[in-house]
Amino acid sequence: MPKWSSPSAAREPRPVPHLTADERALYLDLVHPSWARKRRVEQERIPLPMARATVVAASGD
């Protein structure tokens, strides 16, 4: 099985100050040992030029 197909193991939570309260609650659930479902989270692919343009616009540069 490819490395990226295996679910992640439970671990100590890391500081996540950039998350909203709901996102942080989900994160804490996902890293807790009692989470019985798969921990793998799919992410959309964002084209790098679009990501860069968004970051530049948000930073005011």
Predicted model as a PDB file, atoms N, CA, C, CB and O in Angstrom, pLDDT in the B-factor column:
MODEL        1                                                                  
ATOM      1  N   MET A   1       0.849  -1.173   0.000  1.00 47.00           N  
ATOM      2  CA  MET A   1       0.000   0.000   0.000  1.00 47.00           C  
ATOM      3  C   MET A   1       0.900   1.243   0.000  1.00 47.00           C  
ATOM      4  CB  MET A   1      -0.969  -0.006   1.230  1.00 47.00           C  
ATOM      5  O   MET A   1       1.838   1.312   0.795  1.00 47.00           O  
ATOM      6  N   PRO A   2       0.638   2.218  -0.867  1.00 52.00           N  
ATOM      7  CA  PRO A   2       1.458   3.429  -0.891  1.00 52.00           C  
ATOM      8  C   PRO A   2       1.378   4.186   0.434  1.00 52.00           C  
ATOM      9  CB  PRO A   2       1.022   4.338  -2.038  1.00 52.00           C  
ATOM     10  O   PRO A   2       0.371   4.142   1.141  1.00 52.00           O  
ATOM     11  N   LYS A   3       2.457   4.873   0.742  1.00 54.00           N  
ATOM     12  CA  LYS A   3       2.546   5.606   2.000  1.00 54.00           C  
ATOM     13  C   LYS A   3       1.359   6.549   2.189  1.00 54.00           C  
ATOM     14  CB  LYS A   3       3.848   6.393   2.057  1.00 54.00           C  
ATOM     15  O   LYS A   3       0.815   6.630   3.290  1.00 54.00           O  
ATOM     16  N   TRP A   4       0.950   7.256   1.151  1.00 54.00           N  
ATOM     17  CA  TRP A   4      -0.109   8.246   1.280  1.00 54.00           C  
ATOM     18  C   TRP A   4      -1.498   7.627   1.456  1.00 54.00           C  
ATOM     19  CB  TRP A   4      -0.108   9.139   0.075  1.00 54.00           C  
ATOM     20  O   TRP A   4      -2.462   8.346   1.723  1.00 54.00           O  
ATOM     21  N   SER A   5      -1.612   6.318   1.311  1.00 53.00           N  
ATOM     22  CA  SER A   5      -2.901   5.646   1.464  1.00 53.00           C  
ATOM     23  C   SER A   5      -3.142   5.126   2.869  1.00 53.00           C  
ATOM     24  CB  SER A   5      -2.998   4.511   0.496  1.00 53.00           C  
ATOM     25  O   SER A   5      -4.266   4.743   3.194  1.00 53.00           O  
ATOM     26  N   SER A   6      -2.127   5.103   3.704  1.00 56.00           N  
ATOM     27  CA  SER A   6      -2.320   4.576   5.047  1.00 56.00           C  
ATOM     28  C   SER A   6      -2.802   5.689   5.979  1.00 56.00           C  
ATOM     29  CB  SER A   6      -1.012   3.948   5.578  1.00 56.00           C  
ATOM     30  O   SER A   6      -2.332   6.823   5.888  1.00 56.00           O  
ATOM     31  N   PRO A   7      -3.738   5.366   6.875  1.00 57.00           N  
ATOM     32  CA  PRO A   7      -4.249   6.389   7.788  1.00 57.00           C  
ATOM     33  C   PRO A   7      -3.188   6.806   8.804  1.00 57.00           C  
ATOM     34  CB  PRO A   7      -5.496   5.878   8.514  1.00 57.00           C  
ATOM     35  O   PRO A   7      -2.311   6.019   9.161  1.00 57.00           O  
ATOM     36  N   SER A   8      -3.279   8.036   9.258  1.00 66.00           N  
ATOM     37  CA  SER A   8      -2.360   8.548  10.262  1.00 66.00           C  
ATOM     38  C   SER A   8      -2.727   8.007  11.633  1.00 66.00           C  
ATOM     39  CB  SER A   8      -2.366  10.079  10.271  1.00 66.00           C  
ATOM     40  O   SER A   8      -3.885   7.682  11.894  1.00 66.00           O  
ATOM     41  N   ALA A   9      -1.736   7.914  12.501  1.00 70.00           N  
ATOM     42  CA  ALA A   9      -1.960   7.452  13.868  1.00 70.00           C  
ATOM     43  C   ALA A   9      -2.318   8.635  14.761  1.00 70.00           C  
ATOM     44  CB  ALA A   9      -0.712   6.718  14.412  1.00 70.00           C  
ATOM     45  O   ALA A   9      -2.074   9.789  14.409  1.00 70.00           O  
ATOM     46  N   ALA A  10      -2.898   8.333  15.919  1.00 73.00           N  
ATOM     47  CA  ALA A  10      -3.192   9.370  16.910  1.00 73.00           C  
ATOM     48  C   ALA A  10      -1.881   9.981  17.380  1.00 73.00           C  
ATOM     49  CB  ALA A  10      -3.998   8.792  18.116  1.00 73.00           C  
ATOM     50  O   ALA A  10      -0.837   9.328  17.348  1.00 73.00           O  
ATOM     51  N   ARG A  11      -1.936  11.231  17.814  1.00 77.00           N  
ATOM     52  CA  ARG A  11      -0.736  11.899  18.305  1.00 77.00           C  
ATOM     53  C   ARG A  11      -1.130  13.030  19.238  1.00 77.00           C  
ATOM     54  CB  ARG A  11       0.118  12.432  17.136  1.00 77.00           C  
ATOM     55  O   ARG A  11      -2.302  13.383  19.368  1.00 77.00           O  
ATOM     56  N   GLU A  12      -0.110  13.589  19.886  1.00 85.00           N  
ATOM     57  CA  GLU A  12      -0.341  14.743  20.748  1.00 85.00           C  
ATOM     58  C   GLU A  12      -0.756  15.930  19.875  1.00 85.00           C  
ATOM     59  CB  GLU A  12       0.935  15.084  21.592  1.00 85.00           C  
ATOM     60  O   GLU A  12      -0.160  16.161  18.824  1.00 85.00           O  
ATOM     61  N   PRO A  13      -1.767  16.676  20.301  1.00 87.00           N  
ATOM     62  CA  PRO A  13      -2.166  17.836  19.499  1.00 87.00           C  
ATOM     63  C   PRO A  13      -1.071  18.895  19.465  1.00 87.00           C  
ATOM     64  CB  PRO A  13      -3.457  18.442  20.049  1.00 87.00           C  
ATOM     65  O   PRO A  13      -0.337  19.085  20.435  1.00 87.00           O  
ATOM     66  N   ARG A  14      -0.977  19.571  18.341  1.00 89.00           N  
ATOM     67  CA  ARG A  14      -0.033  20.669  18.162  1.00 89.00           C  
ATOM     68  C   ARG A  14      -0.802  21.983  18.311  1.00 89.00           C  
ATOM     69  CB  ARG A  14       0.686  20.583  16.766  1.00 89.00           C  
ATOM     70  O   ARG A  14      -2.022  22.003  18.150  1.00 89.00           O  
ATOM     71  N   PRO A  15      -0.112  23.067  18.613  1.00 91.00           N  
ATOM     72  CA  PRO A  15      -0.796  24.364  18.652  1.00 91.00           C  
ATOM     73  C   PRO A  15      -1.351  24.706  17.266  1.00 91.00           C  
ATOM     74  CB  PRO A  15       0.172  25.482  19.141  1.00 91.00           C  
ATOM     75  O   PRO A  15      -0.642  24.591  16.266  1.00 91.00           O  
ATOM     76  N   VAL A  16      -2.583  25.113  17.212  1.00 91.00           N  
ATOM     77  CA  VAL A  16      -3.221  25.455  15.935  1.00 91.00           C  
ATOM     78  C   VAL A  16      -3.999  26.771  16.078  1.00 91.00           C  
ATOM     79  CB  VAL A  16      -4.170  24.304  15.466  1.00 91.00           C  
ATOM     80  O   VAL A  16      -5.221  26.789  15.934  1.00 91.00           O  
ATOM     81  N   PRO A  17      -3.297  27.860  16.359  1.00 90.00           N  
ATOM     82  CA  PRO A  17      -3.976  29.130  16.609  1.00 90.00           C  
ATOM     83  C   PRO A  17      -4.710  29.702  15.394  1.00 90.00           C  
ATOM     84  CB  PRO A  17      -2.983  30.129  17.091  1.00 90.00           C  
ATOM     85  O   PRO A  17      -5.587  30.551  15.550  1.00 90.00           O  
ATOM     86  N   HIS A  18      -4.366  29.255  14.202  1.00 90.00           N  
ATOM     87  CA  HIS A  18      -4.972  29.767  12.979  1.00 90.00           C  
ATOM     88  C   HIS A  18      -6.328  29.135  12.662  1.00 90.00           C  
ATOM     89  CB  HIS A  18      -4.038  29.544  11.827  1.00 90.00           C  
ATOM     90  O   HIS A  18      -7.012  29.586  11.743  1.00 90.00           O  
ATOM     91  N   LEU A  19      -6.730  28.102  13.404  1.00 89.00           N  
ATOM     92  CA  LEU A  19      -8.006  27.438  13.140  1.00 89.00           C  
ATOM     93  C   LEU A  19      -9.146  28.132  13.877  1.00 89.00           C  
ATOM     94  CB  LEU A  19      -7.935  25.963  13.550  1.00 89.00           C  
ATOM     95  O   LEU A  19      -8.952  28.745  14.926  1.00 89.00           O  
ATOM     96  N   THR A  20     -10.343  28.018  13.296  1.00 92.00           N  
ATOM     97  CA  THR A  20     -11.531  28.513  13.993  1.00 92.00           C  
ATOM     98  C   THR A  20     -11.856  27.539  15.126  1.00 92.00           C  
ATOM     99  CB  THR A  20     -12.753  28.670  13.009  1.00 92.00           C  
ATOM    100  O   THR A  20     -11.259  26.465  15.213  1.00 92.00           O  
ATOM    101  N   ALA A  21     -12.790  27.908  15.980  1.00 94.00           N  
ATOM    102  CA  ALA A  21     -13.168  27.030  17.097  1.00 94.00           C  
ATOM    103  C   ALA A  21     -13.696  25.686  16.578  1.00 94.00           C  
ATOM    104  CB  ALA A  21     -14.237  27.716  17.985  1.00 94.00           C  
ATOM    105  O   ALA A  21     -13.353  24.638  17.125  1.00 94.00           O  
ATOM    106  N   ASP A  22     -14.519  25.708  15.538  1.00 93.00           N  
ATOM    107  CA  ASP A  22     -15.055  24.457  14.979  1.00 93.00           C  
ATOM    108  C   ASP A  22     -13.955  23.608  14.354  1.00 93.00           C  
ATOM    109  CB  ASP A  22     -16.132  24.758  13.932  1.00 93.00           C  
ATOM    110  O   ASP A  22     -13.931  22.391  14.534  1.00 93.00           O  
ATOM    111  N   GLU A  23     -13.045  24.247  13.621  1.00 91.00           N  
ATOM    112  CA  GLU A  23     -11.928  23.521  13.003  1.00 91.00           C  
ATOM    113  C   GLU A  23     -11.024  22.908  14.080  1.00 91.00           C  
ATOM    114  CB  GLU A  23     -11.106  24.466  12.085  1.00 91.00           C  
ATOM    115  O   GLU A  23     -10.564  21.774  13.941  1.00 91.00           O  
ATOM    116  N   ARG A  24     -10.776  23.659  15.142  1.00 92.00           N  
ATOM    117  CA  ARG A  24      -9.924  23.159  16.225  1.00 92.00           C  
ATOM    118  C   ARG A  24     -10.581  21.966  16.922  1.00 92.00           C  
ATOM    119  CB  ARG A  24      -9.634  24.281  17.248  1.00 92.00           C  
ATOM    120  O   ARG A  24      -9.902  20.997  17.260  1.00 92.00           O  
ATOM    121  N   ALA A  25     -11.887  22.029  17.137  1.00 93.00           N  
ATOM    122  CA  ALA A  25     -12.605  20.911  17.764  1.00 93.00           C  
ATOM    123  C   ALA A  25     -12.479  19.650  16.906  1.00 93.00           C  
ATOM    124  CB  ALA A  25     -14.100  21.270  17.974  1.00 93.00           C  
ATOM    125  O   ALA A  25     -12.252  18.560  17.432  1.00 93.00           O  
ATOM    126  N   LEU A  26     -12.625  19.797  15.589  1.00 89.00           N  
ATOM    127  CA  LEU A  26     -12.470  18.647  14.692  1.00 89.00           C  
ATOM    128  C   LEU A  26     -11.042  18.130  14.736  1.00 89.00           C  
ATOM    129  CB  LEU A  26     -12.856  19.025  13.249  1.00 89.00           C  
ATOM    130  O   LEU A  26     -10.824  16.921  14.805  1.00 89.00           O  
ATOM    131  N   TYR A  27     -10.073  19.026  14.696  1.00 88.00           N  
ATOM    132  CA  TYR A  27      -8.662  18.625  14.768  1.00 88.00           C  
ATOM    133  C   TYR A  27      -8.400  17.821  16.038  1.00 88.00           C  
ATOM    134  CB  TYR A  27      -7.740  19.866  14.722  1.00 88.00           C  
ATOM    135  O   TYR A  27      -7.766  16.767  15.988  1.00 88.00           O  
ATOM    136  N   LEU A  28      -8.883  18.312  17.170  1.00 90.00           N  
ATOM    137  CA  LEU A  28      -8.662  17.598  18.434  1.00 90.00           C  
ATOM    138  C   LEU A  28      -9.324  16.219  18.417  1.00 90.00           C  
ATOM    139  CB  LEU A  28      -9.201  18.422  19.615  1.00 90.00           C  
ATOM    140  O   LEU A  28      -8.775  15.261  18.960  1.00 90.00           O  
ATOM    141  N   ASP A  29     -10.495  16.119  17.798  1.00 88.00           N  
ATOM    142  CA  ASP A  29     -11.137  14.808  17.648  1.00 88.00           C  
ATOM    143  C   ASP A  29     -10.282  13.885  16.785  1.00 88.00           C  
ATOM    144  CB  ASP A  29     -12.542  14.960  17.031  1.00 88.00           C  
ATOM    145  O   ASP A  29     -10.097  12.714  17.117  1.00 88.00           O  
ATOM    146  N   LEU A  30      -9.764  14.407  15.684  1.00 84.00           N  
ATOM    147  CA  LEU A  30      -8.990  13.586  14.753  1.00 84.00           C  
ATOM    148  C   LEU A  30      -7.702  13.042  15.355  1.00 84.00           C  
ATOM    149  CB  LEU A  30      -8.664  14.383  13.528  1.00 84.00           C  
ATOM    150  O   LEU A  30      -7.314  11.916  15.044  1.00 84.00           O  
ATOM    151  N   VAL A  31      -7.035  13.804  16.200  1.00 85.00           N  
ATOM    152  CA  VAL A  31      -5.763  13.342  16.764  1.00 85.00           C  
ATOM    153  C   VAL A  31      -5.952  12.537  18.049  1.00 85.00           C  
ATOM    154  CB  VAL A  31      -4.857  14.529  17.036  1.00 85.00           C  
ATOM    155  O   VAL A  31      -5.000  11.932  18.542  1.00 85.00           O  
ATOM    156  N   HIS A  32      -7.162  12.523  18.592  1.00 88.00           N  
ATOM    157  CA  HIS A  32      -7.410  11.784  19.837  1.00 88.00           C  
ATOM    158  C   HIS A  32      -7.408  10.274  19.582  1.00 88.00           C  
ATOM    159  CB  HIS A  32      -8.756  12.216  20.463  1.00 88.00           C  
ATOM    160  O   HIS A  32      -7.937   9.820  18.567  1.00 88.00           O  
ATOM    161  N   PRO A  33      -6.822   9.498  20.489  1.00 87.00           N  
ATOM    162  CA  PRO A  33      -6.749   8.034  20.300  1.00 87.00           C  
ATOM    163  C   PRO A  33      -8.118   7.358  20.176  1.00 87.00           C  
ATOM    164  CB  PRO A  33      -5.998   7.413  21.454  1.00 87.00           C  
ATOM    165  O   PRO A  33      -8.204   6.275  19.597  1.00 87.00           O  
ATOM    166  N   SER A  34      -9.174   7.954  20.696  1.00 87.00           N  
ATOM    167  CA  SER A  34     -10.492   7.312  20.630  1.00 87.00           C  
ATOM    168  C   SER A  34     -11.156   7.454  19.257  1.00 87.00           C  
ATOM    169  CB  SER A  34     -11.400   7.900  21.691  1.00 87.00           C  
ATOM    170  O   SER A  34     -12.189   6.831  19.014  1.00 87.00           O  
ATOM    171  N   TRP A  35     -10.586   8.260  18.356  1.00 83.00           N  
ATOM    172  CA  TRP A  35     -11.155   8.404  17.010  1.00 83.00           C  
ATOM    173  C   TRP A  35     -11.024   7.072  16.300  1.00 83.00           C  
ATOM    174  CB  TRP A  35     -10.445   9.544  16.200  1.00 83.00           C  
ATOM    175  O   TRP A  35      -9.912   6.619  16.030  1.00 83.00           O  
ATOM    176  N   ALA A  36     -12.150   6.435  15.992  1.00 81.00           N  
ATOM    177  CA  ALA A  36     -12.135   5.081  15.436  1.00 81.00           C  
ATOM    178  C   ALA A  36     -12.140   5.064  13.907  1.00 81.00           C  
ATOM    179  CB  ALA A  36     -13.325   4.306  15.952  1.00 81.00           C  
ATOM    180  O   ALA A  36     -11.877   4.023  13.304  1.00 81.00           O  
ATOM    181  N   ARG A  37     -12.430   6.178  13.285  1.00 80.00           N  
ATOM    182  CA  ARG A  37     -12.489   6.217  11.823  1.00 80.00           C  
ATOM    183  C   ARG A  37     -11.124   6.581  11.245  1.00 80.00           C  
ATOM    184  CB  ARG A  37     -13.558   7.227  11.348  1.00 80.00           C  
ATOM    185  O   ARG A  37     -10.206   6.935  11.985  1.00 80.00           O  
ATOM    186  N   LYS A  38     -10.995   6.494   9.939  1.00 76.00           N  
ATOM    187  CA  LYS A  38      -9.740   6.854   9.280  1.00 76.00           C  
ATOM    188  C   LYS A  38      -9.436   8.324   9.526  1.00 76.00           C  
ATOM    189  CB  LYS A  38      -9.809   6.561   7.761  1.00 76.00           C  
ATOM    190  O   LYS A  38     -10.342   9.154   9.598  1.00 76.00           O  
ATOM    191  N   ARG A  39      -8.155   8.634   9.653  1.00 70.00           N  
ATOM    192  CA  ARG A  39      -7.734  10.006   9.902  1.00 70.00           C  
ATOM    193  C   ARG A  39      -7.285  10.727   8.633  1.00 70.00           C  
ATOM    194  CB  ARG A  39      -6.618  10.018  10.911  1.00 70.00           C  
ATOM    195  O   ARG A  39      -6.949  11.910   8.680  1.00 70.00           O  
ATOM    196  N   ARG A  40      -7.277  10.053   7.546  1.00 71.00           N  
ATOM    197  CA  ARG A  40      -6.826  10.666   6.306  1.00 71.00           C  
ATOM    198  C   ARG A  40      -7.858  11.695   5.834  1.00 71.00           C  
ATOM    199  CB  ARG A  40      -6.588   9.587   5.218  1.00 71.00           C  
ATOM    200  O   ARG A  40      -9.050  11.398   5.751  1.00 71.00           O  
ATOM    201  N   VAL A  41      -7.391  12.890   5.531  1.00 64.00           N  
ATOM    202  CA  VAL A  41      -8.270  13.959   5.083  1.00 64.00           C  
ATOM    203  C   VAL A  41      -7.875  14.325   3.653  1.00 64.00           C  
ATOM    204  CB  VAL A  41      -8.187  15.203   6.036  1.00 64.00           C  
ATOM    205  O   VAL A  41      -6.719  14.643   3.374  1.00 64.00           O  
ATOM    206  N   GLU A  42      -8.845  14.275   2.768  1.00 68.00           N  
ATOM    207  CA  GLU A  42      -8.590  14.658   1.380  1.00 68.00           C  
ATOM    208  C   GLU A  42      -8.547  16.172   1.289  1.00 68.00           C  
ATOM    209  CB  GLU A  42      -9.673  14.078   0.425  1.00 68.00           C  
ATOM    210  O   GLU A  42      -9.296  16.864   1.979  1.00 68.00           O  
ATOM    211  N   GLN A  43      -7.684  16.677   0.450  1.00 71.00           N  
ATOM    212  CA  GLN A  43      -7.579  18.111   0.228  1.00 71.00           C  
ATOM    213  C   GLN A  43      -7.700  18.391  -1.260  1.00 71.00           C  
ATOM    214  CB  GLN A  43      -6.247  18.668   0.789  1.00 71.00           C  
ATOM    215  O   GLN A  43      -7.230  17.622  -2.099  1.00 71.00           O  
ATOM    216  N   GLU A  44      -8.338  19.506  -1.566  1.00 75.00           N  
ATOM    217  CA  GLU A  44      -8.430  19.913  -2.959  1.00 75.00           C  
ATOM    218  C   GLU A  44      -7.084  20.455  -3.407  1.00 75.00           C  
ATOM    219  CB  GLU A  44      -9.543  20.969  -3.159  1.00 75.00           C  
ATOM    220  O   GLU A  44      -6.320  21.007  -2.615  1.00 75.00           O  
ATOM    221  N   ARG A  45      -6.817  20.289  -4.661  1.00 79.00           N  
ATOM    222  CA  ARG A  45      -5.593  20.868  -5.220  1.00 79.00           C  
ATOM    223  C   ARG A  45      -5.912  22.283  -5.680  1.00 79.00           C  
ATOM    224  CB  ARG A  45      -5.032  20.000  -6.405  1.00 79.00           C  
ATOM    225  O   ARG A  45      -6.814  22.493  -6.491  1.00 79.00           O  
ATOM    226  N   ILE A  46      -5.177  23.237  -5.165  1.00 83.00           N  
ATOM    227  CA  ILE A  46      -5.351  24.636  -5.548  1.00 83.00           C  
ATOM    228  C   ILE A  46      -4.186  25.007  -6.449  1.00 83.00           C  
ATOM    229  CB  ILE A  46      -5.427  25.581  -4.291  1.00 83.00           C  
ATOM    230  O   ILE A  46      -3.030  24.843  -6.058  1.00 83.00           O  
ATOM    231  N   PRO A  47      -4.466  25.505  -7.647  1.00 86.00           N  
ATOM    232  CA  PRO A  47      -3.376  25.897  -8.541  1.00 86.00           C  
ATOM    233  C   PRO A  47      -2.474  26.937  -7.857  1.00 86.00           C  
ATOM    234  CB  PRO A  47      -3.943  26.462  -9.872  1.00 86.00           C  
ATOM    235  O   PRO A  47      -2.971  27.897  -7.269  1.00 86.00           O  
ATOM    236  N   LEU A  48      -1.156  26.745  -7.934  1.00 88.00           N  
ATOM    237  CA  LEU A  48      -0.215  27.641  -7.257  1.00 88.00           C  
ATOM    238  C   LEU A  48      -0.364  29.107  -7.672  1.00 88.00           C  
ATOM    239  CB  LEU A  48       1.194  27.189  -7.528  1.00 88.00           C  
ATOM    240  O   LEU A  48      -0.278  29.975  -6.803  1.00 88.00           O  
ATOM    241  N   PRO A  49      -0.584  29.433  -8.954  1.00 90.00           N  
ATOM    242  CA  PRO A  49      -0.764  30.846  -9.300  1.00 90.00           C  
ATOM    243  C   PRO A  49      -1.975  31.472  -8.582  1.00 90.00           C  
ATOM    244  CB  PRO A  49      -0.928  30.991 -10.816  1.00 90.00           C  
ATOM    245  O   PRO A  49      -1.925  32.630  -8.169  1.00 90.00           O  
ATOM    246  N   MET A  50      -3.043  30.708  -8.442  1.00 90.00           N  
ATOM    247  CA  MET A  50      -4.224  31.207  -7.737  1.00 90.00           C  
ATOM    248  C   MET A  50      -3.923  31.387  -6.241  1.00 90.00           C  
ATOM    249  CB  MET A  50      -5.418  30.241  -7.934  1.00 90.00           C  
ATOM    250  O   MET A  50      -4.331  32.380  -5.639  1.00 90.00           O  
ATOM    251  N   ALA A  51      -3.216  30.431  -5.654  1.00 88.00           N  
ATOM    252  CA  ALA A  51      -2.858  30.535  -4.240  1.00 88.00           C  
ATOM    253  C   ALA A  51      -1.958  31.743  -4.016  1.00 88.00           C  
ATOM    254  CB  ALA A  51      -2.158  29.245  -3.756  1.00 88.00           C  
ATOM    255  O   ALA A  51      -2.158  32.500  -3.066  1.00 88.00           O  
ATOM    256  N   ARG A  52      -0.973  31.927  -4.883  1.00 89.00           N  
ATOM    257  CA  ARG A  52      -0.057  33.057  -4.747  1.00 89.00           C  
ATOM    258  C   ARG A  52      -0.820  34.368  -4.862  1.00 89.00           C  
ATOM    259  CB  ARG A  52       1.055  32.988  -5.810  1.00 89.00           C  
ATOM    260  O   ARG A  52      -0.615  35.271  -4.050  1.00 89.00           O  
ATOM    261  N   ALA A  53      -1.680  34.489  -5.837  1.00 92.00           N  
ATOM    262  CA  ALA A  53      -2.443  35.723  -6.040  1.00 92.00           C  
ATOM    263  C   ALA A  53      -3.302  36.029  -4.808  1.00 92.00           C  
ATOM    264  CB  ALA A  53      -3.334  35.608  -7.304  1.00 92.00           C  
ATOM    265  O   ALA A  53      -3.429  37.187  -4.410  1.00 92.00           O  
ATOM    266  N   THR A  54      -3.878  35.011  -4.218  1.00 91.00           N  
ATOM    267  CA  THR A  54      -4.707  35.200  -3.032  1.00 91.00           C  
ATOM    268  C   THR A  54      -3.875  35.668  -1.844  1.00 91.00           C  
ATOM    269  CB  THR A  54      -5.435  33.906  -2.683  1.00 91.00           C  
ATOM    270  O   THR A  54      -4.286  36.566  -1.109  1.00 91.00           O  
ATOM    271  N   VAL A  55      -2.704  35.057  -1.655  1.00 91.00           N  
ATOM    272  CA  VAL A  55      -1.826  35.451  -0.550  1.00 91.00           C  
ATOM    273  C   VAL A  55      -1.325  36.874  -0.754  1.00 91.00           C  
ATOM    274  CB  VAL A  55      -0.635  34.479  -0.425  1.00 91.00           C  
ATOM    275  O   VAL A  55      -1.316  37.667   0.187  1.00 91.00           O  
ATOM    276  N   VAL A  56      -0.912  37.201  -1.963  1.00 91.00           N  
ATOM    277  CA  VAL A  56      -0.431  38.564  -2.249  1.00 91.00           C  
ATOM    278  C   VAL A  56      -1.547  39.583  -2.002  1.00 91.00           C  
ATOM    279  CB  VAL A  56       0.081  38.670  -3.718  1.00 91.00           C  
ATOM    280  O   VAL A  56      -1.314  40.626  -1.392  1.00 91.00           O  
ATOM    281  N   ALA A  57      -2.735  39.285  -2.469  1.00 92.00           N  
ATOM    282  CA  ALA A  57      -3.868  40.214  -2.269  1.00 92.00           C  
ATOM    283  C   ALA A  57      -4.179  40.378  -0.778  1.00 92.00           C  
ATOM    284  CB  ALA A  57      -5.131  39.707  -3.022  1.00 92.00           C  
ATOM    285  O   ALA A  57      -4.484  41.483  -0.328  1.00 92.00           O  
ATOM    286  N   ALA A  58      -4.107  39.305  -0.022  1.00 90.00           N  
ATOM    287  CA  ALA A  58      -4.411  39.369   1.401  1.00 90.00           C  
ATOM    288  C   ALA A  58      -3.337  40.112   2.188  1.00 90.00           C  
ATOM    289  CB  ALA A  58      -4.578  37.974   1.956  1.00 90.00           C  
ATOM    290  O   ALA A  58      -3.624  40.724   3.217  1.00 90.00           O  
ATOM    291  N   SER A  59      -2.101  40.056   1.700  1.00 87.00           N  
ATOM    292  CA  SER A  59      -1.008  40.706   2.424  1.00 87.00           C  
ATOM    293  C   SER A  59      -0.884  42.187   2.062  1.00 87.00           C  
ATOM    294  CB  SER A  59       0.308  39.992   2.137  1.00 87.00           C  
ATOM    295  O   SER A  59      -0.163  42.928   2.730  1.00 87.00           O  
ATOM    296  N   GLY A  60      -1.563  42.611   1.036  1.00 78.00           N  
ATOM    297  CA  GLY A  60      -1.531  44.015   0.642  1.00 78.00           C  
ATOM    298  C   GLY A  60      -0.309  44.403  -0.158  1.00 78.00           C  
ATOM    299  O   GLY A  60      -0.070  45.592  -0.373  1.00 78.00           O  
ATOM    300  N   ASP A  61       0.474  43.434  -0.605  1.00 64.00           N  
ATOM    301  CA  ASP A  61       1.687  43.746  -1.393  1.00 64.00           C  
ATOM    302  C   ASP A  61       1.338  43.921  -2.862  1.00 64.00           C  
ATOM    303  CB  ASP A  61       2.751  42.630  -1.234  1.00 64.00           C  
ATOM    304  O   ASP A  61       2.219  44.186  -3.679  1.00 64.00           O  
TER     305      ASP A  61                                                      
ENDMDL                                                                          
END                                                                             
